[in-house]
Amino acid sequence: MNSIKKLHYRIILIFIIVFTCSLLNVSGQHFKNTISIFNNNSLNGWNVHPSSSKDLWKVEKGIIVGGDGVRKIEENNYLYTEEIYGDFEFRCLFRLTGDAGTGLINSGIQYRSNIIDKNMVGYQADIGTGYWGDIYDEHRRGKLVGGDLETLKHILSETGWNSYTIRCKGDFHEIFINGVKTCEYEEKNPDIPKSGLIGIQLHSGGNAKIEFRDLTITYISEN
């Protein structure tokens, strides 16, 4: 009986070791190409457009903050990376607040975007009431696809912290809020750039305040 118990325990122990090693291996594969694109202390590596709106952006306790929830936002403005990204998975946590009675409270995450003349042009994963989970083409073609909120509406915190994931590979785009896929899009126009800047929008209209933290990029290989 004792020998049977010992064998049983050994089998369980072997299983635990093998299972743990497999988890470590998978974890290593998943995160080995992931980098942080925000240093938690400053806006080094980021630019503001238009430059006249620099005072709207700051870092507080490891969080990027756009607007203050008091001043009305007079024009669309953006905080964007100096680096250019092509195929990737972008992840972050965000929170949008403001008084809807003062005007539109809206934000978004620009990706594969570029500064052209006075505008930021490119894809945007939308944020805000009436726009959650949409893919919009900023200053180019407008709304590309609407977000499906059937599941998301049960777990979305409209004024609290949520997560955003944007996955882009080749012509195929997928976006997720709080782990829920809201939409996907396949680009059919070969003239649209497949790489560009990543940015944060602070939309004009109301006294919006947008906060972002834990911004990471995972590079997606072609294989």
C-alpha positions as CSV (number, residue, x, y, z in Angstrom):
1,M,0.0,0.0,0.0
2,N,2.8,2.4,0.9
3,S,4.7,1.6,-2.3
4,I,1.5,2.4,-4.3
5,K,1.1,5.7,-2.5
6,K,4.7,6.6,-3.1
7,L,4.3,5.8,-6.8
8,H,1.2,7.9,-6.9
9,Y,2.9,10.8,-5.3
10,R,5.8,10.5,-7.7
11,I,3.5,10.5,-10.7
12,I,1.7,13.7,-9.4
13,L,5.1,15.4,-8.7
14,I,6.3,14.6,-12.2
15,F,3.1,15.9,-13.7
16,I,3.5,19.2,-11.7
17,I,7.1,19.6,-12.8
18,V,6.3,19.0,-16.5
19,F,3.2,21.3,-16.4
20,T,5.1,24.1,-14.7
21,C,8.0,23.8,-17.2
22,S,5.5,24.0,-20.1
23,L,3.9,27.1,-18.6
24,L,7.3,28.8,-18.3
25,N,8.2,27.8,-21.9
26,V,4.9,29.2,-23.2
27,S,5.3,32.3,-21.1
28,G,8.8,32.9,-22.5
29,Q,7.6,32.6,-26.0
30,H,4.7,35.0,-25.5
31,F,6.6,37.8,-23.8
32,K,10.1,37.6,-25.3
33,N,9.2,40.1,-28.0
34,T,7.3,42.5,-25.7
35,I,8.6,45.9,-24.7
36,S,7.2,48.8,-22.8
37,I,6.8,52.0,-24.8
38,F,6.4,54.3,-21.8
39,N,9.0,54.7,-19.1
40,N,6.5,55.6,-16.3
41,N,8.4,58.7,-15.5
42,S,8.4,61.1,-18.4
43,L,7.2,61.6,-22.0
44,N,10.6,60.9,-23.5
45,G,10.1,59.1,-26.8
46,W,6.8,60.8,-27.3
47,N,5.8,64.0,-29.2
48,V,2.7,66.2,-29.1
49,H,0.6,67.4,-32.1
50,P,-0.1,70.2,-32.4
51,S,3.0,71.4,-30.4
52,S,0.9,74.2,-29.0
53,S,-1.0,71.7,-26.8
54,K,2.0,70.4,-24.9
55,D,0.6,71.8,-21.6
56,L,-2.3,69.3,-21.9
57,W,-0.1,66.3,-21.5
58,K,1.9,65.1,-18.4
59,V,2.9,62.1,-16.4
60,E,1.5,61.6,-12.9
61,K,2.4,58.6,-10.7
62,G,3.3,56.4,-13.7
63,I,0.3,57.4,-15.7
64,I,0.1,59.4,-18.9
65,V,-2.6,62.1,-18.5
66,G,-4.2,64.2,-21.2
67,G,-6.4,67.0,-20.2
68,D,-7.5,67.7,-16.6
69,G,-11.3,67.2,-16.7
70,V,-11.8,71.0,-16.1
71,R,-10.7,72.9,-19.2
72,K,-12.6,72.5,-22.4
73,I,-10.6,70.8,-25.2
74,E,-10.6,73.3,-28.1
75,E,-9.1,71.1,-30.8
76,N,-8.1,67.5,-31.4
77,N,-4.6,66.8,-30.2
78,Y,-2.4,63.8,-30.0
79,L,0.5,62.3,-28.0
80,Y,2.4,60.0,-30.3
81,T,5.5,57.8,-30.4
82,E,8.8,58.7,-32.1
83,E,9.1,55.1,-33.2
84,I,7.2,53.5,-36.1
85,Y,5.5,50.1,-35.8
86,G,4.2,47.7,-38.4
87,D,2.9,44.3,-37.2
88,F,2.3,44.2,-33.5
89,E,0.1,43.6,-30.6
90,F,-0.4,46.8,-28.5
91,R,-1.8,46.6,-24.9
92,C,-2.6,49.2,-22.4
93,L,-5.0,50.2,-19.6
94,F,-7.0,53.4,-20.0
95,R,-9.6,55.6,-18.3
96,L,-11.7,58.3,-19.9
97,T,-13.6,60.8,-17.7
98,G,-15.3,64.2,-18.2
99,D,-18.7,65.9,-18.1
100,A,-20.8,65.0,-21.2
101,G,-22.8,68.2,-20.5
102,T,-19.7,70.2,-21.6
103,G,-19.4,68.6,-25.0
104,L,-18.0,65.4,-26.6
105,I,-16.0,63.2,-24.2
106,N,-13.9,61.0,-26.5
107,S,-10.5,59.6,-27.1
108,G,-8.8,56.9,-29.1
109,I,-5.6,55.1,-29.9
110,Q,-4.0,55.9,-33.2
111,Y,-2.0,53.2,-34.9
112,R,-0.2,52.9,-38.3
113,S,-0.7,56.7,-38.3
114,N,1.4,59.6,-39.6
115,I,1.5,63.4,-39.3
116,I,0.4,64.8,-42.7
117,D,0.3,68.6,-43.0
118,K,-1.6,69.6,-39.8
119,N,-3.4,66.4,-39.2
120,M,-2.7,63.0,-37.7
121,V,-3.9,60.5,-40.4
122,G,-4.4,56.8,-39.8
123,Y,-6.3,54.1,-38.0
124,Q,-7.9,54.7,-34.6
125,A,-9.3,52.3,-32.0
126,D,-12.1,54.5,-30.6
127,I,-12.9,55.3,-27.0
128,G,-16.0,56.9,-25.7
129,T,-19.8,56.6,-25.5
130,G,-21.3,55.8,-28.9
131,Y,-17.9,54.8,-30.3
132,W,-16.5,52.0,-28.0
133,G,-14.5,49.5,-30.0
134,D,-15.0,51.1,-33.4
135,I,-12.1,51.3,-35.9
136,Y,-12.0,54.8,-37.4
137,D,-9.8,56.1,-40.1
138,E,-8.7,59.5,-38.8
139,H,-8.7,62.3,-41.4
140,R,-8.9,59.9,-44.2
141,R,-12.0,57.7,-44.7
142,G,-13.9,58.0,-41.4
143,K,-15.5,55.0,-39.7
144,L,-14.4,51.7,-41.0
145,V,-16.3,49.2,-38.8
146,G,-18.4,49.5,-35.7
147,G,-17.7,47.7,-32.4
148,D,-19.9,44.9,-31.2
149,L,-20.8,45.7,-27.6
150,E,-23.2,42.8,-27.0
151,T,-20.8,41.1,-24.6
152,L,-18.6,44.1,-23.7
153,K,-21.5,46.1,-22.3
154,H,-21.7,43.8,-19.3
155,I,-18.1,44.4,-18.2
156,L,-17.2,47.9,-19.6
157,S,-16.6,50.6,-17.0
158,E,-17.3,53.8,-18.9
159,T,-15.6,56.0,-16.4
160,G,-13.2,53.5,-14.8
161,W,-10.1,51.6,-15.9
162,N,-10.4,49.2,-18.9
163,S,-7.9,47.4,-21.1
164,Y,-7.3,47.8,-24.8
165,T,-5.6,45.4,-27.1
166,I,-4.9,46.2,-30.8
167,R,-3.5,43.4,-32.9
168,C,-2.3,44.2,-36.4
169,K,-0.7,41.7,-38.8
170,G,-0.4,42.5,-42.5
171,D,-3.9,43.7,-43.7
172,F,-5.8,42.1,-40.7
173,H,-6.7,44.1,-37.7
174,E,-8.4,43.0,-34.4
175,I,-9.3,45.1,-31.4
176,F,-10.3,44.0,-27.9
177,I,-11.6,45.9,-24.8
178,N,-11.3,44.0,-21.5
179,G,-10.3,40.9,-23.5
180,V,-13.6,41.0,-25.5
181,K,-13.2,41.2,-29.3
182,T,-15.2,44.2,-30.5
183,C,-14.4,44.1,-34.2
184,E,-12.0,43.0,-36.9
185,Y,-11.1,44.6,-40.2
186,E,-9.2,43.6,-43.3
187,E,-7.7,46.4,-45.4
188,K,-8.4,46.0,-49.1
189,N,-6.6,49.2,-50.2
190,P,-2.9,48.4,-51.0
191,D,-2.1,52.1,-50.9
192,I,-2.8,52.4,-47.1
193,P,0.5,52.2,-45.1
194,K,1.2,49.0,-43.1
195,S,3.3,50.8,-40.5
196,G,3.3,54.1,-38.7
197,L,3.1,55.9,-35.4
198,I,1.1,54.9,-32.3
199,G,-0.7,57.8,-30.6
200,I,-3.3,58.8,-28.0
201,Q,-6.0,61.2,-29.0
202,L,-7.6,63.9,-26.8
203,H,-10.8,64.8,-28.7
204,S,-12.1,68.4,-28.8
205,G,-15.5,69.3,-27.5
206,G,-15.8,68.8,-23.7
207,N,-13.6,68.8,-20.6
208,A,-12.3,65.3,-21.3
209,K,-9.5,63.7,-19.3
210,I,-7.8,60.6,-20.7
211,E,-5.3,58.4,-18.7
212,F,-3.1,55.6,-20.0
213,R,-0.8,53.2,-18.2
214,D,1.1,49.9,-18.9
215,L,1.6,50.5,-22.6
216,T,3.4,47.6,-24.3
217,I,4.1,46.4,-27.8
218,T,4.6,42.8,-28.7
219,Y,6.3,42.4,-32.1
220,I,4.6,39.8,-34.3
221,S,6.9,37.8,-36.5
222,E,6.0,37.0,-40.1
223,N,6.2,33.2,-39.4
